[in-house]
Amino acid sequence: MVAMTCTSAILYNPSTTPKQIKLEMDDNNKDALIASLQRRIKKLDGENKELREQLKVAYAEVYKKICGKTVPSFLQLKSQIVEEQERVRILIKDSL
């Protein structure tokens, strides 16, 4: 006898009811649909991440065109703040 898959064995088994066959087919369809949707979600998440990165680059380009310079980094801003604080300390010390 030829080996049958689990699904085909159910389909050709005379003791199974049509309702059991339909339930088995529905479960297989659900599993396939879930797997397909999970692959689609993963693909869309990747595309979304890539588009967000492209948007960041585009915003930086717009900022450069408007301001004529690059966006300052946190470290640059921090060093400017520290320099300004030191300048204020010196002014206060000199005024006393």
RODO-2510 file (C-alpha; in nm, 4 decimals, decimal comma):
residues 96
     n   res          X          Y          Z
     1     m     0,0000     0,0000     0,0000
     2     v     0,1188     0,3547    -0,0754
     3     a     0,2039     0,5682     0,2291
     4     m    -0,0435     0,8509     0,2832
     5     t    -0,0002     1,1772     0,4634
     6     c    -0,1948     1,2402     0,7803
     7     t    -0,4523     1,4546     0,6002
     8     s    -0,5061     1,2095     0,3152
     9     a    -0,5413     0,9241     0,5644
    10     i    -0,8248     1,1125     0,7322
    11     l    -0,9911     1,1899     0,4013
    12     y    -0,9952     0,8256     0,2906
    13     n    -1,0771     0,6703     0,6262
    14     p    -1,4376     0,5507     0,6068
    15     s    -1,4917     0,5970     0,9828
    16     t    -1,4293     0,9734     0,9753
    17     t    -1,7265     1,2023     0,9408
    18     p    -1,7486     1,4960     0,7014
    19     k    -1,7438     1,7291     1,0035
    20     q    -1,4097     1,5798     1,1204
    21     i    -1,2662     1,6221     0,7714
    22     k    -1,3798     1,9862     0,7602
    23     l    -1,2336     2,0569     1,1068
    24     e    -0,8996     1,9046     1,0023
    25     m    -0,8903     2,1123     0,6848
    26     d    -0,9889     2,4269     0,8752
    27     d    -0,7090     2,3749     1,1298
    28     n    -0,4539     2,3269     0,8523
    29     n    -0,5803     2,6386     0,6755
    30     k    -0,5639     2,8389     0,9977
    31     d    -0,2053     2,7286     1,0622
    32     a    -0,1038     2,8189     0,7079
    33     l    -0,2784     3,1558     0,7315
    34     i    -0,1133     3,2352     1,0660
    35     a     0,2299     3,1444     0,9296
    36     s     0,1691     3,3567     0,6202
    37     l     0,0580     3,6559     0,8277
    38     q     0,3575     3,6204     1,0589
    39     r     0,5924     3,6283     0,7581
    40     r     0,4107     3,9336     0,6252
    41     i     0,4335     4,1140     0,9609
    42     k     0,8068     4,0413     0,9810
    43     k     0,8574     4,1746     0,6271
    44     l     0,6517     4,4884     0,6976
    45     d     0,8401     4,5505     1,0232
    46     g     1,1671     4,5412     0,8307
    47     e     1,0332     4,7803     0,5679
    48     n     0,8996     5,0104     0,8400
    49     k     1,2382     5,0205     1,0134
    50     e     1,4147     5,0957     0,6841
    51     l     1,1683     5,3745     0,6008
    52     r     1,2135     5,5301     0,9462
    53     e     1,5901     5,5403     0,8910
    54     q     1,5403     5,6994     0,5485
    55     l     1,3091     5,9567     0,7072
    56     k     1,5738     6,0479     0,9665
    57     v     1,8263     6,1056     0,6893
    58     a     1,5757     6,3140     0,4922
    59     y     1,4964     6,5287     0,7996
    60     a     1,8695     6,5873     0,8546
    61     e     1,9068     6,6961     0,4909
    62     v     1,6154     6,9387     0,5249
    63     y     1,7675     7,0784     0,8453
    64     k     2,1023     7,1272     0,6684
    65     k     1,9355     7,3149     0,3833
    66     i     1,7408     7,5399     0,6197
    67     c     2,0161     7,6086     0,8716
    68     g     2,3199     7,5618     0,6503
    69     k     2,4941     7,3309     0,8941
    70     t     2,4725     6,9847     1,0387
    71     v     2,2577     6,8928     1,3343
    72     p     2,4627     6,9338     1,6530
    73     s     2,5225     6,6157     1,8474
    74     f     2,4466     6,5793     2,2172
    75     l     2,8171     6,5887     2,3021
    76     q     2,8660     6,9134     2,1092
    77     l     2,5739     7,0722     2,2915
    78     k     2,6986     6,9436     2,6263
    79     s     3,0453     7,0865     2,5679
    80     q     2,8923     7,4233     2,4716
    81     i     2,6866     7,4237     2,7918
    82     v     2,9922     7,3383     3,0029
    83     e     3,1917     7,6185     2,8361
    84     e     2,9104     7,8652     2,8986
    85     q     2,8817     7,7584     3,2634
    86     e     3,2552     7,8077     3,3088
    87     r     3,2349     8,1535     3,1480
    88     v     2,9525     8,2506     3,3871
    89     r     3,1507     8,1232     3,6890
    90     i     3,4475     8,3354     3,5854
    91     l     3,2267     8,6451     3,5413
    92     i     3,0684     8,5911     3,8822
    93     k     3,4085     8,5343     4,0465
    94     d     3,5483     8,8497     3,8846
    95     s     3,2523     9,0579     3,9951
    96     l     3,2983     8,9610     4,3612
***
